[in-house]
Amino acid sequence: MSHKERPTFYRQELNKTIWEVPERYQALSPVGSGAYGSVCSSYDVKSGLKMAVKKLSRPFQSIIHAKRTYRELRLLKHMKHENVS
C-alpha cells in the first residue's frame, strides 16, 4: 500500500476573500463570482496545466446548501471533460 502525502496549503487574499489552497495551485487570478461562490484561474505546478479553483460560499450554512454542495461534487466527479479533474 502506498502512502500519500498530505498537501501543504497557503493563504492568499483576492477581492477581500481569503483563499486557502494547496501549494500546487499557483498564480491565482479571479475569474468570476456568483450566488454560491467564486472562481479563480490558477497554474497547477504538478500537471503543468492551467486550472480553475472554485471556493464555495458557506457550503454548509443550511441543509439546502449542503445538499447543493454534495450534488455539485457528485456531478463533477462523474464528468469526463478536459477542464474538470
GROMACS elastic network, one bead per residue, 0.5 to 0.9 nm:
[ bonds ]
;  ai    aj funct       b0    kb
    7    22     6  0.58594   500
    7    23     6  0.72262   500
    7    24     6  0.81770   500
    8    21     6  0.82899   500
    8    22     6  0.55801   500
    8    23     6  0.59203   500
    8    24     6  0.85137   500
    9    20     6  0.62188   500
    9    21     6  0.51996   500
    9    23     6  0.52459   500
    9    24     6  0.85284   500
   10    19     6  0.81041   500
   10    20     6  0.55316   500
   10    21     6  0.57827   500
   10    22     6  0.63981   500
   10    23     6  0.60387   500
   11    18     6  0.65303   500
   11    19     6  0.55315   500
   11    21     6  0.66810   500
   12    17     6  0.82077   500
   12    18     6  0.56567   500
   12    19     6  0.52247   500
   12    20     6  0.65736   500
   12    21     6  0.83343   500
   12    28     6  0.83558   500
   13    16     6  0.60856   500
   13    17     6  0.53787   500
   13    19     6  0.60157   500
   13    20     6  0.87980   500
   14    17     6  0.52958   500
   14    18     6  0.64436   500
   14    19     6  0.71953   500
   14    28     6  0.83126   500
   14    29     6  0.77911   500
   14    30     6  0.70742   500
   15    18     6  0.83916   500
   15    30     6  0.78078   500
   19    55     6  0.76230   500
   21    24     6  0.81786   500
   21    25     6  0.68231   500
   21    26     6  0.88239   500
   21    53     6  0.86117   500
   22    25     6  0.59511   500
   22    26     6  0.86085   500
   23    26     6  0.66416   500
   23    44     6  0.87914   500
   23    45     6  0.85013   500
   24    43     6  0.78622   500
   24    44     6  0.54308   500
   24    45     6  0.52226   500
   24    46     6  0.60261   500
   24    47     6  0.88447   500
   25    28     6  0.73596   500
   25    42     6  0.57020   500
   25    43     6  0.54746   500
   25    45     6  0.64586   500
   25    46     6  0.83293   500
   25    51     6  0.80256   500
   25    53     6  0.84427   500
   26    42     6  0.55309   500
   26    43     6  0.51155   500
   26    44     6  0.64169   500
   26    45     6  0.71293   500
   27    41     6  0.77503   500
   27    42     6  0.52834   500
   27    43     6  0.59504   500
   27    44     6  0.88956   500
   28    40     6  0.58638   500
   28    41     6  0.56133   500
   28    43     6  0.74052   500
   28    52     6  0.89324   500
   28    53     6  0.84920   500
   29    39     6  0.85873   500
   29    40     6  0.51173   500
   29    41     6  0.52312   500
   29    42     6  0.65018   500
   30    33     6  0.83824   500
   30    38     6  0.77938   500
   30    39     6  0.62386   500
   30    41     6  0.64096   500
   31    38     6  0.77125   500
   31    39     6  0.54946   500
   31    41     6  0.63088   500
   31    52     6  0.85678   500
   32    37     6  0.87515   500
   32    38     6  0.58019   500
   32    39     6  0.54341   500
   32    40     6  0.70990   500
   33    36     6  0.78342   500
   33    37     6  0.56868   500
   33    39     6  0.60760   500
   33    40     6  0.89371   500
   34    37     6  0.55095   500
   34    38     6  0.63151   500
   34    39     6  0.88071   500
   35    38     6  0.85328   500
   35    57     6  0.80103   500
   36    55     6  0.85066   500
   36    56     6  0.57090   500
   36    57     6  0.54584   500
   36    58     6  0.79270   500
   36    59     6  0.79186   500
   36    65     6  0.87797   500
   37    54     6  0.69673   500
   37    55     6  0.54710   500
   37    58     6  0.83331   500
   37    59     6  0.88937   500
   38    53     6  0.83868   500
   38    54     6  0.57437   500
   38    55     6  0.53253   500
   38    56     6  0.65760   500
   38    57     6  0.77076   500
   39    52     6  0.65456   500
   39    53     6  0.56045   500
   39    55     6  0.63173   500
   39    56     6  0.87227   500
   40    51     6  0.83782   500
   40    52     6  0.56261   500
   40    53     6  0.52970   500
   40    54     6  0.65233   500
   40    55     6  0.83602   500
   41    50     6  0.69719   500
   41    51     6  0.56672   500
   41    53     6  0.62257   500
   41    54     6  0.88567   500
   42    49     6  0.85343   500
   42    50     6  0.57176   500
   42    51     6  0.51455   500
   42    52     6  0.59540   500
   42    53     6  0.69644   500
   43    46     6  0.88869   500
   43    47     6  0.86702   500
   43    48     6  0.68772   500
   43    49     6  0.59425   500
   43    51     6  0.59076   500
   43    52     6  0.84982   500
   44    47     6  0.56346   500
   44    48     6  0.54441   500
   44    49     6  0.54193   500
   44    50     6  0.60683   500
   44    51     6  0.63875   500
   45    48     6  0.50291   500
   45    49     6  0.73091   500
   45    50     6  0.89334   500
   46    49     6  0.81142   500
   47    50     6  0.86527   500
   50    83     6  0.89924   500
   51    83     6  0.72969   500
   51    84     6  0.84440   500
   51    85     6  0.89195   500
   52    83     6  0.80373   500
   52    84     6  0.84938   500
   56    59     6  0.58155   500
   56    69     6  0.81364   500
   57    60     6  0.87646   500
   57    61     6  0.87285   500
   58    61     6  0.51967   500
   58    62     6  0.85278   500
   58    65     6  0.75713   500
   58    66     6  0.88189   500
   59    62     6  0.78634   500
   59    65     6  0.53923   500
   59    66     6  0.55877   500
   59    67     6  0.87444   500
   59    68     6  0.79726   500
   59    69     6  0.59649   500
   59    70     6  0.89793   500
   60    63     6  0.68268   500
   60    64     6  0.82142   500
   60    65     6  0.56209   500
   60    67     6  0.84907   500
   60    69     6  0.79278   500
   61    64     6  0.81291   500
   61    65     6  0.60748   500
   61    66     6  0.71539   500
   62    65     6  0.52099   500
   62    66     6  0.62073   500
   62    67     6  0.86363   500
   63    66     6  0.50065   500
   63    67     6  0.61287   500
   63    68     6  0.86373   500
   64    67     6  0.51762   500
   64    68     6  0.62691   500
   64    69     6  0.86478   500
   65    68     6  0.50966   500
   65    69     6  0.61212   500
   65    70     6  0.85910   500
   66    69     6  0.50833   500
   66    70     6  0.61401   500
   66    71     6  0.85421   500
   67    70     6  0.50794   500
   67    71     6  0.60113   500
   67    72     6  0.85607   500
   68    71     6  0.50673   500
   68    72     6  0.61276   500
   68    73     6  0.86124   500
   69    72     6  0.52472   500
   69    73     6  0.62455   500
   69    74     6  0.85902   500
   70    73     6  0.52020   500
   70    74     6  0.60778   500
   70    75     6  0.86059   500
   71    74     6  0.51133   500
   71    75     6  0.61568   500
   71    76     6  0.86136   500
   72    75     6  0.51610   500
   72    76     6  0.61157   500
   72    77     6  0.85644   500
   73    76     6  0.51353   500
   73    77     6  0.61051   500
   73    78     6  0.88803   500
   74    77     6  0.51978   500
   74    78     6  0.67377   500
   75    78     6  0.54444   500
   75    79     6  0.64188   500
   76    79     6  0.51527   500
   76    80     6  0.84800   500
   76    84     6  0.71050   500
   76    85     6  0.80401   500
   77    80     6  0.84313   500
   77    84     6  0.85064   500
   77    85     6  0.78090   500
   79    84     6  0.70697   500
   79    85     6  0.84164   500
   80    83     6  0.87710   500
   80    84     6  0.72213   500
   80    85     6  0.83433   500
   81    84     6  0.54050   500
   81    85     6  0.77676   500
   82    85     6  0.74886   500
